[in-house]
């Protein structure tokens, strides 16, 4: 099959437009190097070393992570073609899971070829990219030093303090928050997949029920803590700052502490407005 025989996917350009530029470089749409499915419109999206294959089969749209030396077989994201906003749904899922996985691949490759010091340097550069975006949105982001590496700290309009840290042996990025719980209401719904389970109506406490009523993404762990997230997607917890805090009171100004891990730079760049 020649390249000219692969019909471009119509959804490719709208999807590329929803993914953030990295270091000033936008995602570009080009011809697919091969047909994933026979006689199916297919395109390739690229941004630096990262690439995605998008295929439109009857009734569904598939996105594959295009890894060097590997033939994409199983889609990483599948969306029904009847979705009212398929490009938005695809972008949300790609940002939550596919791009962080490609970044993780690059981190492992860099570690093998150049060592973990280079990985740390690359992550620090990504922190700067997020920091400049925060400044563009009006935040006063300042460099900070965490337990395992560099970070950023800033105070949001809610009065809460955010931190973004390079953390752990794999140099993951972790968000922390300390402030009124209402400061999380805008950010969490756009980065966390809704929980598919069915919690009991009276599970937890007044504190946790207030959160789970507002955000179906959350599930109570005990009277003072909720968790959220899914495998290979952002995950974390929200808790009262100390174990002796009363849990029978629910209001949007309650001080909480929270942590969110598994979050990629691309997702951060598209959600900065919810962090300031």
VEXTI-790724 format. One record per residue: z, x, y of N, C-alpha, C in turn; residue in one letter. Coordinates in steps of 0.05 Angstrom, whole numbers, always signed. Atoms other than C-alpha are relative to their C-alpha. Example, Ala and Ser with C-alpha at 12.3 -4.5 7.8 and 13.67 -1.06 7.14 Angstrom:
BEGIN
[[+0, +18, -24], [+156, +246, -90], [+0, +18, +24], A]
[[-1, -16, -24], [+143, +273, -21], [+14, -15, +22], S]
This chain:
BEGIN
[[+0, +17, -24], [+0, +0, +0], [+0, +18, +25], X]
[[+2, -16, -24], [-20, +29, +67], [+18, -12, +21], X]
[[-18, +10, -21], [+22, +22, +130], [-12, -24, +14], X]
[[+13, +22, -14], [-29, -24, +161], [+2, -26, -15], X]
[[-2, +24, +16], [-19, -72, +103], [+27, -13, +2], X]
[[-26, +11, -3], [+54, -82, +121], [+2, -15, +26], X]
[[-1, +16, -24], [+59, -140, +170], [+27, +4, +14], X]
[[-26, -3, -13], [+113, -129, +224], [+18, -24, -2], X]
[[-19, +22, +1], [+176, -171, +220], [+5, -10, +29], X]
[[-3, +11, -26], [+182, -218, +279], [+29, +3, +11], X]
[[-28, -1, -9], [+258, -213, +281], [+8, +29, +8], X]
[[-8, -28, -4], [+257, -137, +288], [+5, +6, +30], X]
[[-4, -6, -29], [+248, -133, +364], [+24, -14, +12], X]
[[-24, +13, -10], [+301, -186, +380], [+26, +14, -10], X]
[[-24, -13, +11], [+350, -150, +333], [+4, +27, +14], X]
[[-2, -26, -13], [+335, -82, +364], [+11, -2, +28], X]
[[-10, +4, -28], [+348, -110, +434], [+30, -6, +1], X]
[[-29, +7, +0], [+418, -132, +413], [+18, +24, -9], X]
[[-16, -24, +8], [+439, -63, +387], [+1, +19, +23], X]
[[-3, -16, -25], [+467, -16, +440], [-15, +26, -1], X]
[[+11, -27, -3], [+434, +46, +466], [+22, +20, -6], X]
[[-19, -22, +4], [+467, +111, +444], [-9, +24, +15], X]
[[+7, -23, -17], [+468, +168, +493], [-26, -5, +15], X]
[[+24, +7, -16], [+415, +131, +533], [-24, -7, -15], X]
[[+24, +5, +16], [+367, +121, +475], [+2, -28, -13], X]
[[+1, +27, +12], [+349, +49, +456], [-11, +1, -29], X]
[[+12, +4, +26], [+332, +26, +386], [-30, -6, +4], X]
[[+29, +5, -1], [+257, +27, +374], [-10, -13, -26], X]
[[+11, +14, +23], [+215, -16, +327], [-27, +13, -7], X]
[[+25, -12, +9], [+159, +15, +286], [-8, -12, -27], X]
[[+10, +10, +25], [+119, +2, +223], [+18, +8, -23], X]
[[-15, -7, +24], [+154, +1, +156], [-14, +22, -16], X]
[[+13, -21, +16], [+141, +64, +114], [-9, -10, -27], X]
[[+8, +12, +25], [+134, +20, +53], [+9, -29, +0], X]
[[-7, +28, +2], [+138, -53, +33], [+23, -4, -19], X]
[[-23, +4, +17], [+207, -71, +7], [-5, -23, -19], X]
[[+8, +22, +17], [+181, -137, -19], [-31, -3, +3], X]
[[+29, +3, -1], [+108, -151, -37], [-8, -22, +20], X]
[[+12, +19, -19], [+69, -184, +20], [+21, -13, +18], X]
[[-21, +11, -18], [+132, -193, +63], [+0, +16, +26], X]
[[-1, -14, -26], [+133, -177, +138], [+25, +18, +1], X]
[[-21, -21, +0], [+174, -113, +146], [-4, +19, +23], X]
[[+0, -20, -22], [+193, -66, +203], [+22, +19, -4], X]
[[-21, -21, +1], [+234, -3, +213], [+11, +3, +28], X]
[[-14, -5, -25], [+285, +4, +269], [+12, +27, -1], X]
[[-11, -27, -1], [+306, +74, +290], [+15, +5, +25], X]
[[-15, -10, -23], [+357, +105, +336], [+12, +27, -8], X]
[[-9, -26, +8], [+365, +179, +330], [-6, +4, -30], X]
[[+2, -4, +29], [+378, +196, +257], [+4, -25, -16], X]
[[-6, +24, +14], [+395, +125, +239], [-24, -19, -1], X]
[[+23, +17, +3], [+345, +75, +213], [+8, -25, -17], X]
[[-3, +25, +14], [+343, +3, +188], [-27, -11, -8], X]
[[+24, +15, +9], [+290, -35, +148], [+6, -29, +1], X]
[[-3, +28, -3], [+282, -108, +165], [-23, -14, -14], X]
[[+21, +15, +15], [+244, -155, +118], [+5, -30, +2], X]
[[-2, +29, -3], [+229, -229, +126], [-14, -13, -24], X]
[[+10, +14, +23], [+222, -265, +60], [+3, -29, +4], X]
[[-1, +29, -4], [+212, -340, +53], [+29, -9, -1], X]
[[-27, +12, -1], [+277, -372, +75], [+22, +19, +5], X]
[[-22, -19, -4], [+316, -308, +87], [-10, +25, +15], X]
[[+6, -25, -14], [+319, -245, +130], [+20, +21, -11], X]
[[-16, -21, +12], [+344, -180, +100], [-1, +25, +17], X]
[[-2, -26, -14], [+368, -115, +132], [+11, +20, -20], X]
[[-7, -22, +18], [+372, -50, +92], [+6, +25, +17], X]
[[-5, -26, -11], [+404, +15, +113], [-20, +19, -12], X]
[[+21, -18, +9], [+347, +66, +109], [+12, +28, +0], X]
[[-13, -27, +3], [+379, +130, +82], [-21, +20, -9], X]
[[+20, -21, +7], [+340, +196, +77], [+1, +4, -31], X]
[[+2, -6, +28], [+314, +208, +7], [+6, -22, -19], X]
[[-7, +23, +17], [+333, +139, -18], [-19, -24, +5], X]
[[+17, +24, -3], [+289, +78, -31], [+19, -25, +2], X]
[[-18, +23, -3], [+324, +16, -4], [-7, -22, -20], X]
[[+4, +20, +21], [+333, -35, -60], [+16, -25, +6], X]
[[-18, +22, -4], [+393, -79, -45], [+6, -4, +30], X]
[[-5, +3, -29], [+399, -110, +25], [+30, +2, +7], X]
[[-28, -2, -10], [+462, -94, +65], [+8, -26, +14], X]
[[-6, +25, -14], [+457, -159, +105], [-22, -20, -7], X]
[[+19, +21, +6], [+423, -225, +87], [+8, -24, +17], X]
[[-5, +23, -17], [+417, -283, +136], [-21, -22, -7], X]
[[+19, +23, +5], [+386, -352, +122], [-18, -3, +24], X]
[[+19, +2, -22], [+323, -361, +163], [+5, -25, +17], X]
[[-6, +24, -15], [+349, -429, +185], [+24, +3, +18], X]
[[-22, -5, -18], [+408, -397, +221], [-8, -6, +29], X]
[[+8, +7, -27], [+409, -424, +292], [-5, +24, +19], X]
[[+4, -25, -16], [+412, -353, +321], [-1, +24, -19], X]
[[+0, -21, +21], [+389, -306, +266], [+3, +28, +10], X]
[[-2, -28, -11], [+382, -244, +310], [+29, +6, +7], X]
[[-29, -4, -7], [+454, -253, +336], [+17, +4, -25], X]
[[-15, -2, +25], [+481, -263, +266], [-5, +27, -14], X]
[[+7, -26, +12], [+443, -202, +240], [+14, +22, +15], X]
[[-11, -22, -16], [+466, -159, +298], [+30, +2, -5], X]
[[-29, +0, +4], [+539, -179, +289], [+7, +13, -27], X]
[[-7, -11, +26], [+538, -161, +215], [-9, +29, -2], X]
[[+8, -28, +0], [+499, -97, +225], [+20, +17, +16], X]
[[-19, -15, -16], [+548, -75, +279], [+27, +3, -14], X]
[[-26, -1, +14], [+609, -91, +236], [+0, +18, -24], X]
[[-1, -13, +26], [+588, -59, +171], [-22, +21, -4], X]
[[+22, -18, +7], [+519, -25, +167], [+0, +25, +16], X]
[[+0, -24, -17], [+521, +22, +226], [+25, +18, -4], X]
[[-23, -18, +7], [+593, +46, +212], [-5, +15, -27], X]
[[+5, -13, +26], [+570, +61, +140], [-20, +23, +4], X]
[[+18, -22, -5], [+511, +102, +166], [+14, +23, +15], X]
[[-15, -20, -14], [+558, +138, +214], [+17, +16, -20], X]
[[-17, -14, +20], [+604, +154, +155], [-17, +19, -17], X]
[[+18, -18, +15], [+545, +183, +117], [-5, +25, +17], X]
[[+5, -23, -17], [+529, +228, +177], [+24, +18, +3], X]
[[-25, -16, -1], [+602, +250, +182], [+3, +17, -24], X]
[[-2, -15, +25], [+602, +271, +109], [-20, +23, -1], X]
[[+21, -21, +0], [+536, +308, +117], [+7, +22, +20], X]
[[-7, -21, -20], [+560, +344, +180], [+23, +17, -11], X]
[[-23, -15, +11], [+626, +363, +146], [-9, +20, -21], X]
[[+10, -18, +21], [+588, +393, +87], [-16, +24, +12], X]
[[+18, -21, -11], [+538, +431, +130], [+14, +17, +21], X]
[[-10, -15, -23], [+580, +451, +191], [+31, +0, +1], X]
[[-29, +0, +0], [+653, +436, +175], [+12, -23, +16], X]
[[-13, +22, -13], [+704, +387, +200], [+5, +4, +30], X]
[[-3, -5, -28], [+712, +421, +267], [-24, -11, +15], X]
[[+24, +12, -13], [+640, +400, +284], [+2, -30, +0], X]
[[-4, +29, +1], [+657, +329, +261], [+18, -9, +23], X]
[[-19, +6, -21], [+716, +329, +309], [-13, +2, +27], X]
[[+15, -3, -25], [+671, +354, +365], [-19, -24, +5], X]
[[+19, +23, -2], [+620, +299, +351], [+15, -26, +7], X]
[[-16, +24, -6], [+674, +246, +351], [+11, +0, +29], X]
[[-9, -2, -27], [+701, +271, +417], [-23, -7, +20], X]
[[+23, +8, -16], [+631, +263, +446], [-4, -30, +0], X]
[[+2, +30, +2], [+630, +191, +421], [+22, -13, +17], X]
[[-21, +11, -17], [+697, +179, +455], [-8, +0, +29], X]
[[+10, -1, -27], [+666, +202, +520], [-20, -22, +6], X]
[[+20, +21, -4], [+609, +154, +511], [+13, -27, +4], X]
[[-16, +25, -4], [+658, +96, +502], [+15, +0, +26], X]
[[-15, -3, -25], [+699, +122, +560], [-17, -6, +24], X]
[[+18, +5, -23], [+640, +121, +608], [-7, -30, +1], X]
[[+6, +29, +0], [+624, +50, +586], [+24, -16, +10], X]
[[-24, +13, -10], [+696, +29, +599], [+2, +3, +30], X]
[[-1, -4, -29], [+693, +60, +668], [-21, -17, +14], X]
[[+21, +17, -11], [+627, +23, +681], [+9, -29, +2], X]
[[-10, +27, +0], [+665, -41, +666], [+26, -3, +16], X]
[[-23, +2, -18], [+721, -25, +714], [+26, +11, -10], X]
[[-25, -10, +11], [+773, +6, +668], [+5, +29, +9], X]
[[-8, -28, -7], [+811, +70, +685], [+8, +13, -27], X]
[[-4, -12, +25], [+803, +106, +619], [+6, +30, +3], X]
[[-9, -27, -3], [+840, +172, +613], [+1, +14, -28], X]
[[-3, -15, +26], [+837, +226, +558], [+29, +2, -8], X]
[[-27, -3, +11], [+897, +231, +513], [-2, +15, -26], X]
[[+0, -15, +25], [+918, +271, +452], [+17, -15, -20], X]
[[-14, +14, +20], [+936, +235, +389], [+11, +19, -22], X]
[[-12, -16, +21], [+970, +258, +325], [-21, +17, -14], X]
[[+21, -15, +15], [+904, +279, +292], [-23, +9, +16], X]
[[+23, -8, -16], [+858, +290, +350], [-1, -14, +27], X]
[[+2, +11, -27], [+833, +267, +418], [-1, -31, +0], X]
[[+1, +29, -4], [+836, +196, +445], [-5, -7, +28], X]
[[+2, +12, -27], [+828, +151, +505], [+22, -21, +2], X]
[[-19, +22, -5], [+879, +104, +537], [-8, -13, +26], X]
[[+6, +15, -24], [+869, +49, +588], [+16, -26, -1], X]
[[-15, +26, -2], [+905, -14, +613], [-20, -22, +7], X]
[[+18, +22, -4], [+868, -80, +610], [+12, -19, +21], X]
[[-9, +19, -20], [+872, -137, +661], [+23, -17, -10], X]
[[-22, +15, +11], [+920, -172, +613], [+27, +14, +3], X]
[[-24, -16, -1], [+970, -116, +624], [+5, +16, -25], X]
[[-3, -15, +25], [+962, -91, +553], [-12, +28, +1], X]
[[+10, -27, +1], [+950, -18, +538], [-15, +5, -26], X]
[[+18, -6, +23], [+892, +1, +492], [-1, +31, -4], X]
[[+5, -28, +6], [+883, +68, +457], [-23, +1, -21], X]
[[+21, -5, +20], [+822, +94, +419], [+4, +29, -9], X]
[[-9, -26, +10], [+838, +152, +373], [-18, +9, -23], X]
[[+11, -13, +24], [+805, +200, +325], [+23, +4, -19], X]
[[-23, +1, +18], [+849, +192, +264], [-7, +7, -29], X]
[[+3, -4, +29], [+857, +217, +193], [-19, +23, -7], X]
[[+16, -22, +10], [+822, +269, +150], [-30, -5, +4], X]
[[+28, +7, -3], [+756, +232, +156], [-8, -4, +29], X]
[[+5, +3, -28], [+761, +230, +232], [-10, -28, +8], X]
[[+6, +28, -7], [+758, +154, +235], [+8, -6, +28], X]
[[-9, +10, -25], [+763, +117, +300], [+18, -24, -4], X]
[[-20, +21, +3], [+824, +72, +307], [+7, -10, +28], X]
[[-9, +13, -25], [+840, +23, +364], [+30, -8, -3], X]
[[-27, +10, -1], [+913, +10, +382], [+4, -17, +25], X]
[[-6, +18, -22], [+942, -43, +428], [+30, -5, +2], X]
[[-28, +7, -5], [+1010, -56, +460], [+0, -16, +25], X]
[[+0, +17, -24], [+1018, -115, +506], [+1, -30, -8], X]
[[-1, +28, +6], [+1015, -191, +511], [-21, -8, -20], X]
[[+19, +6, +22], [+982, -223, +451], [-25, -13, +11], X]
[[+24, +12, -11], [+933, -261, +496], [-22, +21, +5], X]
[[+19, -21, -5], [+900, -194, +509], [-18, +6, -24], X]
[[+16, -3, +24], [+872, -197, +438], [-19, -23, -5], X]
[[+14, +25, +6], [+843, -267, +441], [-31, +2, +4], X]
[[+29, -2, -4], [+775, -246, +468], [-13, +20, -19], X]
[[+12, -22, +16], [+763, -183, +426], [-1, -7, -29], X]
[[-1, +4, +29], [+784, -203, +356], [-22, -18, -11], X]
[[+20, +18, +11], [+737, -262, +346], [-28, +12, -3], X]
[[+27, -11, +1], [+675, -220, +359], [-2, +24, -18], X]
[[+1, -24, +17], [+694, -161, +314], [+10, -4, -28], X]
[[-13, +4, +26], [+730, -192, +254], [-13, -24, -13], X]
[[+11, +22, +16], [+700, -234, +199], [+21, -21, -6], X]
[[-19, +21, +7], [+734, -302, +190], [+10, +2, -28], X]
[[-12, -1, +27], [+781, -303, +131], [-9, -24, -16], X]
[[+11, +21, +16], [+752, -343, +74], [+21, -15, -16], X]
[[-21, +13, +16], [+818, -361, +42], [+11, -25, +14], X]
[[-12, +24, -11], [+862, -422, +55], [+30, +4, +0], X]
[[-29, -4, -2], [+931, -405, +80], [+15, -27, +1], X]
[[-16, +25, -1], [+986, -457, +73], [+6, -7, +29], X]
[[-4, +10, -27], [+997, -500, +134], [+25, +11, +13], X]
[[-26, -8, -11], [+1069, -478, +142], [+7, +29, -8], X]
[[-5, -28, +7], [+1061, -405, +121], [+9, +15, +24], X]
[[-9, -17, -22], [+1097, -353, +163], [+20, -14, +18], X]
[[-20, +10, -20], [+1134, -371, +227], [-15, -13, +23], X]
[[+13, +10, -24], [+1121, -403, +294], [-18, +21, +13], X]
[[+15, -22, -11], [+1097, -335, +318], [-27, +3, -15], X]
[[+24, -4, +15], [+1047, -326, +262], [-18, -24, +0], X]
[[+16, +24, +0], [+1024, -398, +261], [-15, -3, +26], X]
[[+14, +1, -26], [+1007, -394, +335], [-25, +18, -1], X]
[[+23, -17, +2], [+961, -336, +318], [-21, -10, -19], X]
[[+19, +10, +20], [+929, -365, +256], [-13, -26, +9], X]
[[+13, +24, -10], [+917, -431, +291], [-22, +7, +20], X]
[[+20, -8, -20], [+880, -395, +347], [-23, +16, -13], X]
[[+20, -18, +12], [+843, -344, +303], [+0, -3, -30], X]
[[+1, +3, +29], [+822, -363, +232], [-4, +27, -14], X]
[[+3, -27, +12], [+809, -288, +221], [+26, +11, -10], X]
[[-27, -11, +6], [+884, -277, +214], [+13, -13, -24], X]
[[-16, +11, +22], [+929, -286, +154], [+28, +12, +1], X]
[[-27, -10, -3], [+1005, -280, +155], [+8, +18, -23], X]
[[-12, -18, +20], [+1040, -223, +119], [+29, -7, -4], X]
[[-28, +10, +0], [+1111, -243, +138], [+4, -14, +27], X]
[[-6, +16, -25], [+1145, -279, +196], [-8, +15, +26], X]
[[+6, -15, -25], [+1129, -223, +245], [-26, +16, +0], X]
[[+24, -16, +1], [+1061, -196, +224], [-23, -16, -12], X]
[[+24, +11, +12], [+990, -219, +210], [-20, +23, -5], X]
[[+20, -20, +6], [+932, -180, +180], [-28, -13, +2], X]
[[+28, +10, -2], [+856, -187, +185], [-19, +21, -11], X]
[[+21, -19, +7], [+792, -156, +161], [-11, -5, -28], X]
[[+13, +1, +26], [+747, -148, +101], [-9, +27, -9], X]
[[+9, -26, +11], [+722, -92, +56], [-25, +9, +15], X]
[[+22, -13, -15], [+675, -45, +94], [-5, -13, +27], X]
[[+2, +11, -27], [+688, -82, +159], [+26, +6, +15], X]
[[-25, -5, -15], [+740, -75, +215], [+23, -15, -12], X]
[[-24, +12, +11], [+810, -89, +191], [+24, +10, +16], X]
[[-24, -9, -14], [+881, -84, +217], [+22, -20, +0], X]
[[-24, +17, +0], [+945, -119, +236], [+9, -5, +29], X]
[[-14, +6, -25], [+984, -151, +293], [+28, -6, -7], X]
[[-28, +4, +7], [+1059, -150, +294], [+18, +0, +25], X]
[[-20, -2, -21], [+1120, -160, +337], [+9, +30, +1], X]
[[-6, -29, -2], [+1143, -92, +364], [+24, +10, -15], X]
[[-23, -8, +16], [+1210, -91, +328], [+7, -22, -20], X]
[[-7, +19, +21], [+1238, -124, +266], [+20, -21, +8], X]
[[-20, +20, -8], [+1293, -160, +304], [-10, -19, +22], X]
[[+11, +18, -19], [+1246, -197, +351], [+0, -29, -12], X]
[[+0, +27, +10], [+1254, -273, +345], [-28, -10, -7], X]
[[+26, +9, +9], [+1197, -305, +306], [-3, -30, +3], X]
[[+1, +29, -3], [+1213, -378, +323], [-11, -8, +27], X]
[[+11, +6, -26], [+1180, -373, +391], [-29, +9, +1], X]
[[+29, -5, -1], [+1105, -376, +403], [-10, -4, +28], X]
[[+14, +3, -25], [+1072, -363, +469], [-19, +24, +4], X]
[[+22, -20, -3], [+1012, -323, +494], [+9, +25, +14], X]
[[-10, -24, -13], [+1055, -273, +532], [+18, +17, -17], X]
[[-16, -16, +18], [+1093, -248, +471], [-11, +28, -2], X]
[[+9, -28, +4], [+1090, -172, +468], [-5, +5, -30], X]
[[+6, -7, +27], [+1056, -148, +405], [-11, +29, +0], X]
[[+14, -25, +4], [+1030, -83, +377], [-21, -5, -22], X]
[[+22, +5, +19], [+965, -80, +338], [-16, +26, -5], X]
[[+18, -22, +7], [+918, -32, +303], [-25, -10, -14], X]
[[+25, +8, +12], [+845, -39, +285], [-15, +25, -9], X]
[[+15, -23, +11], [+809, +10, +240], [-27, -9, -11], X]
[[+26, +7, +11], [+740, +14, +210], [-20, -10, +20], X]
[[+17, +10, -22], [+707, +0, +277], [-18, +23, +9], X]
[[+19, -20, -8], [+644, +37, +297], [-5, +1, +30], X]
[[+5, -4, -28], [+622, +64, +364], [-19, -22, +10], X]
[[+19, +20, -9], [+564, +15, +368], [+13, -27, +5], X]
[[-15, +25, -4], [+610, -44, +360], [+17, +1, +24], X]
[[-17, -3, -24], [+657, -17, +412], [-17, -2, +26], X]
[[+16, +1, -24], [+600, -8, +462], [-10, -28, +6], X]
[[+9, +27, -5], [+578, -80, +453], [+23, -19, +7], X]
[[-23, +18, -5], [+649, -108, +461], [+18, +11, +22], X]
[[-17, -12, -21], [+675, -65, +519], [+10, -21, +19], X]
[[-9, +20, -20], [+678, -126, +564], [+25, -15, -9], X]
[[-24, +13, +11], [+733, -155, +518], [+24, +19, +0], X]
[[-21, -20, +1], [+774, -91, +524], [+11, +8, +27], X]
[[-8, -8, -27], [+783, -88, +599], [+13, -23, +15], X]
